[in-house]
Amino acid sequence: MDGRKDLNILVGANIKREREKAGFTQDQFSELLGIGSKSLSSIERGVVGVSLTTLLRICDILHICANVLLYESTQENDAQSIALQLKKLSPEQFEIASDVITNLIKAFSMKE
């Protein structure tokens, strides 16, 4: 296998994992993306590569950053994905989320 095929397989598998984690079927997700379900299936299996436009739409719909799809998964926390979701909130929603996160981190610190 060549490097491009390996990358297509990796990215496709990551797309599938994240789609399933979000609870979308292939049909539902392909409709949101504006592509056919057969095209999505081909992308997820690594048969074809994903266009940058489609990759950005996937990230937007799933509220994840492209790194989640482009790289091997790691055991590290995905703070970038959370940051991307926070950026999409209104100022009022962000303030509430910020307070909740701050208090949650404080609560975790007390347990140590």
WOHUWO-V631859 format. One record per residue. RES is the residue in three letters. SS is DSSP state (2 for helix, 1 for strand, 0 for the rest). PHI is phi in whole degrees, -180 to 180 (* if undefined). BURIAL is # if it has 9 or more other ideal C-beta (glycine too) atoms within 8 Angstrom, else .. Layout:
RES;SS;PHI;BURIAL + RES;SS;PHI;BURIAL
This chain:
MET;0;*;. + ASP;0;-93;. + GLY;2;-62;. + ARG;2;-65;. + LYS;2;-63;# + ASP;2;-60;# + LEU;2;-66;# + ASN;2;-59;# + ILE;2;-66;# + LEU;2;-61;# + VAL;2;-64;# + GLY;2;-60;# + ALA;2;-64;# + ASN;2;-67;# + ILE;2;-62;# + LYS;2;-60;# + ARG;2;-58;# + GLU;2;-71;# + ARG;2;-62;# + GLU;2;-66;. + LYS;2;-61;. + ALA;2;-81;. + GLY;0;87;. + PHE;0;-93;# + THR;0;-80;. + GLN;2;-60;# + ASP;2;-63;. + GLN;2;-62;. + PHE;2;-69;# + SER;2;-64;# + GLU;2;-65;. + LEU;2;-62;# + LEU;2;-78;# + GLY;0;80;. + ILE;0;-128;. + GLY;0;-73;. + SER;2;-65;. + LYS;2;-68;. + SER;2;-65;# + LEU;2;-63;# + SER;2;-59;# + SER;2;-64;# + ILE;2;-67;# + GLU;2;-65;# + ARG;0;-85;. + GLY;0;80;# + VAL;0;-69;. + VAL;0;-129;. + GLY;0;-83;. + VAL;0;-99;# + SER;0;-72;. + LEU;2;-64;. + THR;2;-61;. + THR;2;-67;# + LEU;2;-59;# + LEU;2;-65;# + ARG;2;-65;# + ILE;2;-60;# + CYS;2;-61;# + ASP;2;-66;. + ILE;2;-66;# + LEU;2;-88;# + HIS;0;57;# + ILE;0;-131;# + CYS;0;-91;# + ALA;2;-61;# + ASN;2;-57;. + VAL;2;-61;# + LEU;2;-93;# + LEU;2;-90;. + TYR;0;-120;. + GLU;0;-57;. + SER;0;-71;. + THR;0;-122;. + GLN;0;-86;. + GLU;0;-73;. + ASN;0;-67;. + ASP;0;-98;# + ALA;2;-65;. + GLN;2;-65;# + SER;2;-64;# + ILE;2;-66;. + ALA;2;-62;# + LEU;2;-62;# + GLN;2;-66;# + LEU;2;-66;# + LYS;2;-64;. + LYS;0;-86;. + LEU;0;-82;# + SER;0;-69;. + PRO;2;-56;. + GLU;2;-68;. + GLN;2;-64;. + PHE;2;-62;# + GLU;2;-62;. + ILE;2;-64;. + ALA;2;-62;# + SER;2;-62;# + ASP;2;-62;. + VAL;2;-62;. + ILE;2;-64;. + THR;2;-60;. + ASN;2;-67;. + LEU;2;-64;. + ILE;2;-65;. + LYS;2;-62;. + ALA;2;-64;. + PHE;2;-64;. + SER;2;-66;. + MET;2;-68;. + LYS;2;-75;. + GLU;0;-82;.
